[in-house]
Amino acid sequence: DVKVTQSSRYLVKRTGEKVFLECVQDMDHENMFWYRQDPGLGLRLIYFSYDVKMKEKGDIPEGYSVSREKKERFSLILESASTNQTSMYLCASSFSNSYEQYFGPGTRLTVT
Amino acid sequence: RKEVEQDPGPFNVPEGATVAFNCTYSNSASQSFFWYRQDCRKEPKLLMSVYSSGNEDGRFTAQLNRASQYISLLIRDSKLSDSATYLCVVNRMTTDSWGKLQFGAGTQVVVTP
């Protein structure tokens, strides 16, 4: 069974704090993704990585950065958290030749 | 216009009944289509791929209409456990990296006893 784990289920941070969200997958997937999910907006792609140290901006990269130093781990960084970054953050992974993405359980981030 | 549009619902369905809903997509060049299921407070999971000829998986039937650019999902003999949000998903047509998907906001289905 594919397993994608995320470092926290719930997180509360203050405005201006630097926030790290970590994602680990155990299926040797090449692709990894970070999304945020908001009511009525669906999943929006923040960043995407198709290989170690490779990253691409998604639809809403502003205010975020990512790091992929190892194949199994993809980190999302909020450089200076703002209240409009309060959301559910979902990590996903897939093989390079597949559209089937496997999701982690999500991190509900609240920025106060 | 959103790339993938869905009726948010909720579709309230008596147990045992049939429910069907559609999703429209804007990019006529899209080639791959999927339905994902997301239970309340859980992560999305792939329910089924949608093929040009239509396909069935047990009580679930998916159809693709390329001319009108929509896909549909039909659930027969609804079970209480079918209550979920169904996400319509289309591959993104980009010249760069493969594997990116465009998600609809979801259609909520509530099956009642």
gemmi code that builds the backbone of each chain (N, CA, C; Angstrom):
import gemmi

chains = {
    "A": [
        ("ASP", (0.828, -1.201, 0.000), (0.000, 0.000, 0.000), (0.867, 1.256, 0.000)),
        ("VAL", (0.498, 2.178, -0.888), (1.225, 3.438, -0.925), (0.936, 4.225, 0.329)),
        ("LYS", (1.985, 4.808, 0.873), (1.743, 5.625, 2.046), (2.382, 6.994, 1.852)),
        ("VAL", (1.559, 8.021, 2.041), (2.044, 9.384, 2.031), (1.720, 9.960, 3.403)),
        ("THR", (2.735, 10.405, 4.091), (2.514, 10.950, 5.433), (2.887, 12.422, 5.459)),
        ("GLN", (2.170, 13.144, 6.301), (2.445, 14.564, 6.490), (2.758, 14.793, 7.957)),
        ("SER", (3.621, 15.772, 8.204), (4.207, 15.913, 9.543), (3.189, 16.251, 10.624)),
        ("SER", (2.147, 17.000, 10.274), (1.166, 17.385, 11.293), (-0.235, 17.300, 10.711)),
        ("ARG", (-1.227, 16.963, 11.515), (-2.615, 17.024, 11.069), (-3.196, 18.416, 11.283)),
        ("TYR", (-2.816, 19.024, 12.391), (-3.295, 20.358, 12.714), (-2.111, 21.206, 13.166)),
        ("LEU", (-2.154, 22.465, 12.744), (-1.065, 23.381, 13.088), (-1.664, 24.766, 13.266)),
        ("VAL", (-1.250, 25.450, 14.317), (-1.671, 26.831, 14.529), (-0.419, 27.682, 14.638)),
        ("LYS", (-0.338, 28.688, 13.791), (0.836, 29.563, 13.773), (0.390, 31.022, 13.812)),
        ("ARG", (1.331, 31.859, 14.176), (1.035, 33.295, 14.217), (1.502, 33.959, 12.924)),
        ("THR", (0.863, 35.052, 12.606), (1.238, 35.857, 11.443), (2.717, 36.204, 11.518)),
        ("GLY", (3.409, 36.021, 10.386), (4.821, 36.355, 10.324), (5.758, 35.210, 10.637)),
        ("GLU", (5.241, 34.126, 11.210), (6.098, 32.984, 11.524), (6.494, 32.242, 10.258)),
        ("LYS", (7.631, 31.583, 10.310), (8.043, 30.701, 9.219), (7.483, 29.318, 9.545)),
        ("VAL", (6.857, 28.708, 8.546), (6.165, 27.435, 8.771), (6.729, 26.380, 7.822)),
        ("PHE", (6.985, 25.207, 8.366), (7.478, 24.088, 7.562), (6.441, 22.974, 7.586)),
        ("LEU", (6.041, 22.528, 6.407), (5.175, 21.358, 6.293), (5.963, 20.291, 5.549)),
        ("GLU", (5.989, 19.099, 6.150), (6.781, 18.034, 5.531), (5.894, 16.912, 5.023)),
        ("CYS", (6.349, 16.305, 3.944), (5.624, 15.206, 3.331), (6.623, 14.109, 2.972)),
        ("VAL", (6.273, 12.882, 3.287), (7.138, 11.746, 2.982), (6.309, 10.659, 2.306)),
        ("GLN", (6.848, 10.110, 1.218), (6.169, 8.993, 0.547), (7.123, 7.805, 0.470)),
        ("ASP", (6.527, 6.612, 0.504), (7.355, 5.408, 0.593), (7.284, 4.540, -0.656)),
        ("MET", (6.822, 5.113, -1.770), (6.649, 4.287, -2.978), (7.644, 4.620, -4.081)),
        ("ASP", (8.682, 5.364, -3.756), (9.695, 5.690, -4.761), (9.111, 6.473, -5.939)),
        ("HIS", (8.087, 7.277, -5.659), (7.474, 8.085, -6.704), (8.398, 9.217, -7.120)),
        ("GLU", (8.412, 9.488, -8.429), (9.240, 10.595, -8.908), (8.566, 11.954, -8.642)),
        ("ASN", (7.239, 11.992, -8.847), (6.520, 13.264, -8.742), (5.983, 13.486, -7.342)),
        ("MET", (6.088, 14.707, -6.884), (5.444, 15.087, -5.636), (4.825, 16.466, -5.803)),
        ("PHE", (3.718, 16.677, -5.086), (2.899, 17.873, -5.271), (2.487, 18.443, -3.910)),
        ("TRP", (2.334, 19.750, -3.879), (1.670, 20.396, -2.756), (0.468, 21.158, -3.283)),
        ("TYR", (-0.680, 20.912, -2.641), (-1.921, 21.609, -2.956), (-2.429, 22.293, -1.694)),
        ("ARG", (-3.297, 23.294, -1.912), (-4.127, 23.742, -0.825), (-5.580, 23.590, -1.256)),
        ("GLN", (-6.426, 23.292, -0.282), (-7.837, 23.061, -0.571), (-8.674, 23.997, 0.272)),
        ("ASP", (-9.481, 24.784, -0.407), (-10.364, 25.737, 0.250), (-11.780, 25.517, -0.239)),
        ("PRO", (-12.783, 25.731, 0.624), (-14.181, 25.492, 0.230), (-14.543, 26.260, -1.039)),
        ("GLY", (-15.171, 25.556, -1.965), (-15.628, 26.184, -3.194), (-14.551, 26.382, -4.240)),
        ("LEU", (-13.298, 26.217, -3.854), (-12.196, 26.437, -4.806), (-11.527, 25.136, -5.230)),
        ("GLY", (-11.759, 24.083, -4.508), (-11.123, 22.829, -4.855), (-9.646, 22.823, -4.525)),
        ("LEU", (-8.939, 21.882, -5.093), (-7.509, 21.768, -4.872), (-6.769, 22.671, -5.848)),
        ("ARG", (-5.893, 23.466, -5.341), (-5.075, 24.332, -6.186), (-3.605, 23.976, -5.989)),
        ("LEU", (-2.907, 23.844, -7.092), (-1.524, 23.395, -7.061), (-0.605, 24.552, -6.670)),
        ("ILE", (0.198, 24.317, -5.636), (1.126, 25.344, -5.176), (2.488, 25.143, -5.845)),
        ("TYR", (3.040, 23.935, -5.692), (4.326, 23.586, -6.276), (4.320, 22.113, -6.644)),
        ("PHE", (5.225, 21.802, -7.519), (5.332, 20.456, -8.067), (6.826, 20.126, -8.210)),
        ("SER", (7.159, 18.861, -7.950), (8.546, 18.443, -8.150), (8.546, 17.115, -8.886)),
        ("TYR", (9.350, 17.005, -9.944), (9.389, 15.760, -10.705), (10.703, 15.005, -10.511)),
        ("ASP", (11.558, 15.556, -9.641), (12.810, 14.866, -9.367), (13.472, 15.569, -8.188)),
        ("VAL", (14.444, 14.905, -7.617), (15.187, 15.511, -6.514), (15.771, 16.849, -6.973)),
        ("LYS", (15.617, 17.837, -6.126), (16.127, 19.199, -6.353), (15.424, 19.926, -7.497)),
        ("MET", (14.457, 19.302, -8.130), (13.722, 19.964, -9.205), (12.378, 20.427, -8.660)),
        ("LYS", (11.960, 21.617, -9.064), (10.681, 22.134, -8.617), (10.103, 23.029, -9.690)),
        ("GLU", (8.780, 23.084, -9.683), (8.080, 23.968, -10.620), (6.963, 24.674, -9.877)),
        ("LYS", (6.722, 25.906, -10.256), (5.609, 26.629, -9.663), (4.293, 26.080, -10.185)),
        ("GLY", (3.330, 26.059, -9.291), (1.981, 25.704, -9.702), (1.177, 26.963, -9.967)),
        ("ASP", (-0.087, 26.926, -9.593), (-0.977, 28.061, -9.861), (-0.867, 29.183, -8.847)),
        ("ILE", (-0.497, 28.843, -7.627), (-0.499, 29.853, -6.553), (0.775, 29.751, -5.716)),
        ("PRO", (1.946, 29.979, -6.298), (3.187, 29.814, -5.550), (3.560, 30.974, -4.631)),
        ("GLU", (2.878, 32.111, -4.793), (3.285, 33.312, -4.048), (3.166, 33.072, -2.546)),
        ("GLY", (4.243, 33.388, -1.844), (4.255, 33.235, -0.396), (4.726, 31.872, 0.078)),
        ("TYR", (5.038, 31.000, -0.898), (5.470, 29.641, -0.574), (6.808, 29.333, -1.257)),
        ("SER", (7.546, 28.415, -0.678), (8.699, 27.832, -1.354), (8.715, 26.345, -0.994)),
        ("VAL", (9.538, 25.592, -1.720), (9.587, 24.151, -1.484), (11.039, 23.684, -1.504)),
        ("SER", (11.205, 22.479, -0.987), (12.525, 21.872, -0.966), (12.367, 20.381, -1.179)),
        ("ARG", (13.197, 19.831, -2.083), (13.202, 18.377, -2.261), (14.654, 17.919, -2.360)),
        ("GLU", (15.200, 17.602, -1.221), (16.590, 17.157, -1.130), (16.724, 15.652, -1.279)),
        ("LYS", (15.655, 14.937, -0.942), (15.633, 13.482, -1.096), (14.370, 13.095, -1.850)),
        ("LYS", (14.446, 11.988, -2.538), (13.333, 11.591, -3.407), (12.040, 11.418, -2.613)),
        ("GLU", (12.117, 10.907, -1.414), (10.910, 10.580, -0.684), (10.316, 11.756, 0.095)),
        ("ARG", (10.991, 12.872, 0.143), (10.572, 13.965, 1.014), (10.415, 15.268, 0.253)),
        ("PHE", (9.273, 15.932, 0.491), (8.983, 17.195, -0.197), (8.436, 18.144, 0.851)),
        ("SER", (9.123, 19.245, 1.057), (8.749, 20.183, 2.109), (8.158, 21.447, 1.519)),
        ("LEU", (7.149, 21.952, 2.177), (6.533, 23.228, 1.808), (6.859, 24.227, 2.901)),
        ("ILE", (7.323, 25.398, 2.486), (7.733, 26.417, 3.452), (6.923, 27.678, 3.229)),
        ("LEU", (6.331, 28.176, 4.303), (5.673, 29.473, 4.276), (6.654, 30.435, 4.919)),
        ("GLU", (7.228, 31.298, 4.119), (8.322, 32.147, 4.592), (7.881, 33.086, 5.705)),
        ("SER", (6.691, 33.647, 5.566), (6.142, 34.562, 6.576), (4.628, 34.381, 6.543)),
        ("ALA", (4.137, 33.537, 7.420), (2.728, 33.135, 7.350), (1.787, 34.334, 7.454)),
        ("SER", (0.726, 34.265, 6.657), (-0.302, 35.305, 6.709), (-1.660, 34.632, 6.896)),
        ("THR", (-2.631, 35.407, 7.342), (-3.939, 34.819, 7.652), (-4.595, 34.220, 6.412)),
        ("ASN", (-4.292, 34.753, 5.232), (-4.908, 34.191, 4.027), (-4.266, 32.865, 3.597)),
        ("GLN", (-3.299, 32.402, 4.368), (-2.729, 31.081, 4.127), (-3.337, 30.018, 5.046)),
        ("THR", (-4.330, 30.425, 5.816), (-5.112, 29.457, 6.583), (-5.847, 28.562, 5.591)),
        ("SER", (-5.607, 27.268, 5.669), (-6.154, 26.357, 4.676), (-5.820, 24.920, 5.046)),
        ("MET", (-6.362, 23.990, 4.243), (-5.968, 22.585, 4.310), (-4.877, 22.378, 3.263)),
        ("TYR", (-3.739, 21.839, 3.688), (-2.631, 21.585, 2.773), (-2.494, 20.089, 2.553)),
        ("LEU", (-2.506, 19.713, 1.283), (-2.431, 18.309, 0.913), (-1.198, 18.051, 0.069)),
        ("CYS", (-0.477, 17.021, 0.440), (0.669, 16.570, -0.339), (0.241, 15.346, -1.139)),
        ("ALA", (0.806, 15.174, -2.320), (0.499, 13.998, -3.133), (1.758, 13.549, -3.855)),
        ("SER", (1.739, 12.292, -4.301), (2.865, 11.787, -5.081), (2.344, 10.865, -6.179)),
        ("SER", (3.164, 10.691, -7.202), (2.796, 9.788, -8.298), (4.052, 9.344, -9.028)),
        ("PHE", (3.932, 8.264, -9.783), (5.001, 7.876, -10.681), (5.070, 8.876, -11.836)),
        ("SER", (6.220, 8.949, -12.458), (6.431, 9.951, -13.499), (5.525, 9.731, -14.708)),
        ("ASN", (5.115, 8.502, -14.973), (4.298, 8.220, -16.149), (2.842, 7.942, -15.795)),
        ("SER", (2.412, 8.420, -14.656), (1.055, 8.140, -14.199), (0.359, 9.415, -13.747)),
        ("TYR", (-0.955, 9.451, -13.996), (-1.759, 10.556, -13.476), (-2.385, 10.211, -12.129)),
        ("GLU", (-2.225, 8.982, -11.666), (-2.830, 8.630, -10.386), (-1.996, 9.180, -9.250)),
        ("GLN", (-2.574, 10.081, -8.514), (-1.867, 10.700, -7.409), (-2.376, 10.130, -6.083)),
        ("TYR", (-1.440, 9.903, -5.178), (-1.759, 9.409, -3.848), (-1.544, 10.555, -2.867)),
        ("PHE", (-2.558, 10.760, -2.049), (-2.540, 11.918, -1.171), (-2.214, 11.535, 0.267)),
        ("GLY", (-1.584, 12.473, 0.951), (-1.433, 12.355, 2.388), (-2.712, 12.809, 3.075)),
        ("PRO", (-2.779, 12.664, 4.412), (-4.005, 12.974, 5.150), (-4.297, 14.468, 5.273)),
        ("GLY", (-3.331, 15.300, 4.921), (-3.567, 16.739, 4.979), (-3.120, 17.368, 6.287)),
        ("THR", (-2.771, 18.629, 6.208), (-2.466, 19.441, 7.394), (-3.392, 20.639, 7.385)),
        ("ARG", (-4.177, 20.756, 8.437), (-5.048, 21.937, 8.540), (-4.264, 23.008, 9.275)),
        ("LEU", (-3.886, 24.041, 8.548), (-3.090, 25.140, 9.097), (-3.984, 26.333, 9.382)),
        ("THR", (-3.869, 26.840, 10.583), (-4.560, 28.072, 10.957), (-3.508, 29.112, 11.308)),
        ("VAL", (-3.603, 30.258, 10.649), (-2.680, 31.362, 10.934), (-3.466, 32.468, 11.618)),
        ("THR", (-3.058, 32.807, 12.823), (-3.816, 33.810, 13.584), (-3.038, 35.129, 13.705)),
    ],
    "B": [
        ("ARG", (-13.532, 31.718, -16.662), (-14.209, 30.426, -16.569), (-13.252, 29.415, -15.943)),
        ("LYS", (-13.770, 28.628, -14.982), (-12.933, 27.611, -14.363), (-12.620, 26.519, -15.369)),
        ("GLU", (-11.428, 25.912, -15.217), (-11.046, 24.841, -16.142), (-11.907, 23.599, -15.967)),
        ("VAL", (-12.311, 23.338, -14.742), (-13.171, 22.188, -14.455), (-14.296, 22.676, -13.548)),
        ("GLU", (-15.532, 22.494, -14.009), (-16.670, 22.995, -13.230), (-17.601, 21.868, -12.828)),
        ("GLN", (-18.036, 21.935, -11.590), (-18.958, 20.930, -11.067), (-20.070, 21.610, -10.293)),
        ("ASP", (-21.243, 20.976, -10.298), (-22.338, 21.386, -9.432), (-21.949, 20.979, -8.009)),
        ("PRO", (-21.885, 21.916, -7.084), (-21.420, 21.550, -5.734), (-22.392, 20.670, -4.961)),
        ("GLY", (-23.688, 20.652, -5.382), (-24.691, 19.880, -4.656), (-25.099, 20.613, -3.395)),
        ("PRO", (-25.545, 19.933, -2.337), (-25.515, 18.482, -2.236), (-26.640, 17.790, -3.005)),
        ("PHE", (-26.328, 16.600, -3.470), (-27.320, 15.713, -4.041), (-27.749, 14.779, -2.908)),
        ("ASN", (-29.003, 14.934, -2.495), (-29.533, 14.081, -1.430), (-30.239, 12.890, -2.071)),
        ("VAL", (-29.748, 11.710, -1.778), (-30.191, 10.508, -2.484), (-30.693, 9.476, -1.483)),
        ("PRO", (-31.889, 8.950, -1.669), (-32.333, 7.861, -0.785), (-31.487, 6.614, -1.038)),
        ("GLU", (-31.246, 5.886, 0.014), (-30.510, 4.628, -0.113), (-31.188, 3.739, -1.149)),
        ("GLY", (-30.375, 3.170, -2.043), (-30.912, 2.295, -3.075), (-31.245, 2.992, -4.381)),
        ("ALA", (-31.288, 4.304, -4.366), (-31.621, 5.055, -5.578), (-30.373, 5.252, -6.437)),
        ("THR", (-30.612, 5.821, -7.616), (-29.536, 6.138, -8.548), (-29.314, 7.645, -8.572)),
        ("VAL", (-28.080, 8.031, -8.643), (-27.753, 9.459, -8.740), (-26.712, 9.633, -9.838)),
        ("ALA", (-26.844, 10.734, -10.563), (-25.873, 11.022, -11.623), (-25.568, 12.505, -11.628)),
        ("PHE", (-24.356, 12.824, -11.938), (-23.965, 14.231, -12.017), (-22.825, 14.359, -13.023)),
        ("ASN", (-22.693, 15.594, -13.502), (-21.719, 15.876, -14.559), (-20.651, 16.829, -14.098)),
        ("CYS", (-19.685, 16.966, -14.973), (-18.632, 17.945, -14.780), (-18.231, 18.418, -16.176)),
        ("THR", (-18.007, 19.695, -16.348), (-17.567, 20.212, -17.645), (-16.116, 20.677, -17.545)),
        ("TYR", (-15.396, 20.545, -18.642), (-14.007, 20.986, -18.682), (-13.823, 21.906, -19.877)),
        ("SER", (-12.884, 22.829, -19.755), (-12.780, 23.879, -20.766), (-11.748, 23.601, -21.852)),
        ("ASN", (-10.742, 22.769, -21.545), (-9.673, 22.550, -22.510), (-9.991, 21.351, -23.404)),
        ("SER", (-10.302, 21.632, -24.652), (-10.701, 20.560, -25.568), (-9.556, 19.590, -25.870)),
        ("ALA", (-8.331, 19.988, -25.541), (-7.190, 19.109, -25.812), (-6.936, 18.110, -24.685)),
        ("SER", (-7.672, 18.210, -23.596), (-7.465, 17.292, -22.466), (-7.681, 15.861, -22.926)),
        ("GLN", (-6.852, 14.975, -22.389), (-6.869, 13.585, -22.841), (-7.241, 12.581, -21.763)),
        ("SER", (-7.009, 12.941, -20.517), (-7.209, 11.974, -19.435), (-8.158, 12.547, -18.396)),
        ("PHE", (-9.074, 11.676, -17.943), (-10.150, 12.127, -17.070), (-10.340, 11.125, -15.938)),
        ("PHE", (-10.674, 11.664, -14.784), (-10.763, 10.796, -13.610), (-11.855, 11.295, -12.681)),
        ("TRP", (-12.345, 10.401, -11.870), (-13.156, 10.758, -10.713), (-12.385, 10.342, -9.460)),
        ("TYR", (-12.225, 11.301, -8.558), (-11.662, 11.026, -7.242), (-12.787, 11.162, -6.232)),
        ("ARG", (-12.651, 10.451, -5.138), (-13.628, 10.519, -4.064), (-12.927, 11.077, -2.829)),
        ("GLN", (-13.634, 11.974, -2.128), (-13.073, 12.526, -0.905), (-14.113, 12.437, 0.202)),
        ("ASP", (-13.847, 11.627, 1.180), (-14.715, 11.535, 2.344), (-14.471, 12.743, 3.244)),
        ("CYS", (-15.454, 13.004, 4.092), (-15.375, 14.171, 4.971), (-14.096, 14.141, 5.814)),
        ("ARG", (-13.323, 15.182, 5.741), (-12.085, 15.331, 6.511), (-11.026, 14.287, 6.178)),
        ("LYS", (-11.107, 13.767, 4.974), (-10.104, 12.793, 4.521), (-9.455, 13.288, 3.230)),
        ("GLU", (-8.429, 12.569, 2.795), (-7.764, 12.943, 1.567), (-8.499, 12.374, 0.351)),
        ("PRO", (-8.325, 12.993, -0.821), (-8.919, 12.437, -2.042), (-8.263, 11.111, -2.405)),
        ("LYS", (-9.083, 10.236, -2.991), (-8.561, 8.961, -3.494), (-9.159, 8.692, -4.858)),
        ("LEU", (-8.362, 8.096, -5.729), (-8.841, 7.798, -7.069), (-9.995, 6.808, -7.008)),
        ("LEU", (-11.128, 7.184, -7.613), (-12.269, 6.289, -7.708), (-12.195, 5.485, -9.005)),
        ("MET", (-12.066, 6.199, -10.112), (-11.960, 5.525, -11.393), (-11.475, 6.470, -12.472)),
        ("SER", (-10.842, 5.897, -13.464), (-10.500, 6.650, -14.665), (-11.722, 6.658, -15.578)),
        ("VAL", (-11.771, 7.597, -16.486), (-12.887, 7.696, -17.418), (-12.349, 7.484, -18.819)),
        ("TYR", (-12.845, 6.476, -19.503), (-12.353, 6.156, -20.832), (-13.346, 6.633, -21.882)),
        ("SER", (-12.852, 6.797, -23.092), (-13.677, 7.343, -24.183), (-14.943, 6.546, -24.404)),
        ("SER", (-14.841, 5.235, -24.228), (-15.975, 4.365, -24.498), (-16.889, 4.229, -23.296)),
        ("GLY", (-16.555, 4.904, -22.216), (-17.327, 4.746, -20.989), (-16.873, 3.500, -20.254)),
        ("ASN", (-16.990, 3.504, -18.962), (-16.569, 2.337, -18.209), (-17.339, 2.216, -16.908)),
        ("GLU", (-17.400, 0.968, -16.452), (-18.132, 0.634, -15.232), (-17.199, 0.026, -14.219)),
        ("ASP", (-17.473, 0.315, -12.971), (-16.749, -0.370, -11.893), (-17.788, -0.659, -10.816)),
        ("GLY", (-18.339, -1.837, -10.885), (-19.395, -2.194, -9.941), (-20.620, -1.318, -10.137)),
        ("ARG", (-20.997, -0.581, -9.112), (-22.191, 0.264, -9.195), (-21.908, 1.640, -9.799)),
        ("PHE", (-20.691, 1.884, -10.159), (-20.277, 3.190, -10.676), (-20.047, 3.115, -12.188)),
        ("THR", (-20.628, 4.091, -12.894), (-20.438, 4.180, -14.340), (-19.975, 5.578, -14.690)),
        ("ALA", (-18.903, 5.657, -15.459), (-18.380, 6.949, -15.890), (-18.512, 7.053, -17.398)),
        ("GLN", (-18.852, 8.240, -17.868), (-18.989, 8.486, -19.301), (-18.230, 9.752, -19.663)),
        ("LEU", (-17.755, 9.776, -20.900), (-17.059, 10.945, -21.430), (-17.768, 11.405, -22.688)),
        ("ASN", (-18.057, 12.676, -22.765), (-18.627, 13.261, -23.980), (-17.668, 14.349, -24.448)),
        ("ARG", (-16.844, 13.976, -25.406), (-15.803, 14.925, -25.879), (-16.423, 16.090, -26.638)),
        ("ALA", (-17.463, 15.836, -27.393), (-18.073, 16.891, -28.218), (-18.594, 18.025, -27.348)),
        ("SER", (-19.201, 17.662, -26.228), (-19.754, 18.670, -25.326), (-18.833, 18.957, -24.144)),
        ("GLN", (-17.716, 18.280, -24.111), (-16.695, 18.496, -23.083), (-17.253, 18.326, -21.671)),
        ("TYR", (-17.855, 17.168, -21.440), (-18.232, 16.866, -20.067), (-18.012, 15.392, -19.786)),
        ("ILE", (-17.849, 15.100, -18.503), (-17.816, 13.721, -18.041), (-18.902, 13.561, -16.985)),
        ("SER", (-19.357, 12.352, -16.836), (-20.440, 12.103, -15.891), (-20.088, 10.907, -15.014)),
        ("LEU", (-20.739, 10.880, -13.867), (-20.616, 9.740, -12.950), (-22.012, 9.354, -12.508)),
        ("LEU", (-22.317, 8.068, -12.610), (-23.605, 7.546, -12.188), (-23.351, 6.501, -11.115)),
        ("ILE", (-24.109, 6.606, -10.054), (-23.998, 5.633, -8.964), (-25.346, 4.937, -8.842)),
        ("ARG", (-25.333, 3.634, -9.022), (-26.569, 2.840, -8.900), (-26.667, 2.237, -7.516)),
        ("ASP", (-27.899, 1.969, -7.079), (-28.120, 1.274, -5.808), (-27.289, 1.917, -4.694)),
        ("SER", (-27.463, 3.203, -4.504), (-26.632, 3.977, -3.580), (-26.609, 3.378, -2.176)),
        ("LYS", (-25.424, 3.383, -1.597), (-25.218, 2.928, -0.223), (-24.900, 4.136, 0.661)),
        ("LEU", (-25.153, 3.975, 1.941), (-24.822, 5.056, 2.877), (-23.345, 5.411, 2.774)),
        ("SER", (-22.519, 4.406, 2.510), (-21.072, 4.620, 2.437), (-20.647, 5.377, 1.176)),
        ("ASP", (-21.588, 5.607, 0.259), (-21.271, 6.399, -0.932), (-21.287, 7.890, -0.638)),
        ("SER", (-21.765, 8.275, 0.522), (-21.780, 9.689, 0.898), (-20.354, 10.212, 0.918)),
        ("ALA", (-20.104, 11.214, 0.089), (-18.754, 11.747, -0.076), (-18.824, 12.926, -1.033)),
        ("THR", (-17.689, 13.545, -1.249), (-17.565, 14.551, -2.306), (-16.801, 13.917, -3.453)),
        ("TYR", (-17.349, 14.058, -4.648), (-16.750, 13.450, -5.835), (-16.077, 14.545, -6.663)),
        ("LEU", (-14.795, 14.376, -6.847), (-13.990, 15.373, -7.546), (-13.767, 14.953, -8.986)),
        ("CYS", (-14.085, 15.842, -9.877), (-13.825, 15.628, -11.300), (-12.409, 16.115, -11.586)),
        ("VAL", (-11.617, 15.317, -12.282), (-10.201, 15.633, -12.457), (-9.811, 15.436, -13.916)),
        ("VAL", (-9.082, 16.388, -14.444), (-8.687, 16.372, -15.850), (-7.183, 16.617, -15.926)),
        ("ASN", (-6.520, 15.948, -16.856), (-5.075, 16.209, -16.954), (-4.846, 17.614, -17.515)),
        ("ARG", (-3.799, 18.237, -17.049), (-3.480, 19.581, -17.502), (-2.606, 19.496, -18.739)),
        ("MET", (-2.971, 20.258, -19.728), (-2.228, 20.205, -20.971), (-1.103, 21.229, -20.903)),
        ("THR", (0.056, 20.763, -20.460), (1.208, 21.656, -20.400), (2.333, 21.042, -21.211)),
        ("THR", (3.171, 21.904, -21.738), (4.285, 21.411, -22.543), (5.432, 20.934, -21.662)),
        ("ASP", (5.388, 21.313, -20.411), (6.437, 20.868, -19.502), (5.989, 19.604, -18.772)),
        ("SER", (6.339, 19.508, -17.510), (6.234, 18.243, -16.812), (4.887, 17.543, -16.932)),
        ("TRP", (5.001, 16.266, -17.042), (3.838, 15.387, -17.145), (3.248, 15.168, -15.763)),
        ("GLY", (1.992, 14.800, -15.737), (1.441, 14.308, -14.473), (0.618, 15.300, -13.693)),
        ("LYS", (0.511, 16.530, -14.191), (-0.248, 17.512, -13.435), (-1.735, 17.387, -13.734)),
        ("LEU", (-2.521, 17.589, -12.696), (-3.965, 17.446, -12.792), (-4.675, 18.732, -12.419)),
        ("GLN", (-5.873, 18.902, -12.997), (-6.741, 20.021, -12.633), (-7.960, 19.441, -11.937)),
        ("PHE", (-8.208, 19.885, -10.723), (-9.303, 19.343, -9.927), (-10.503, 20.278, -9.944)),
        ("GLY", (-11.686, 19.696, -10.058), (-12.897, 20.456, -9.818), (-13.103, 20.627, -8.321)),
        ("ALA", (-14.035, 21.505, -7.962), (-14.279, 21.785, -6.554), (-15.103, 20.694, -5.867)),
        ("GLY", (-15.688, 19.799, -6.661), (-16.368, 18.656, -6.073), (-17.874, 18.759, -6.061)),
        ("THR", (-18.526, 17.600, -6.130), (-19.976, 17.468, -5.983), (-20.238, 16.625, -4.742)),
        ("GLN", (-21.006, 17.177, -3.826), (-21.286, 16.459, -2.592), (-22.508, 15.573, -2.773)),
        ("VAL", (-22.378, 14.329, -2.390), (-23.481, 13.369, -2.421), (-23.762, 12.921, -0.998)),
        ("VAL", (-25.033, 12.990, -0.622), (-25.454, 12.551, 0.715), (-26.514, 11.473, 0.535)),
        ("VAL", (-26.200, 10.274, 0.928), (-27.150, 9.164, 0.834), (-27.848, 9.021, 2.176)),
        ("THR", (-29.186, 9.048, 2.110), (-29.966, 9.015, 3.347), (-30.700, 7.695, 3.500)),
        ("PRO", (-30.886, 7.244, 4.759), (-31.551, 5.948, 4.981), (-33.019, 5.998, 4.560)),
    ],
}
model = gemmi.Model(1)
for chain_id, residues in chains.items():
    chain = gemmi.Chain(chain_id)
    for i, (resn, *xyz) in enumerate(residues, 1):
        res = gemmi.Residue()
        res.name, res.seqid = resn, gemmi.SeqId(i, " ")
        for name, pos in zip(("N", "CA", "C"), xyz):
            atom = gemmi.Atom()
            atom.name, atom.element = name, gemmi.Element(name[0])
            atom.pos, atom.b_iso = gemmi.Position(*pos), 0.0
            res.add_atom(atom)
        chain.add_residue(res)
    model.add_chain(chain)
structure = gemmi.Structure()
structure.add_model(model)
structure.setup_entities()
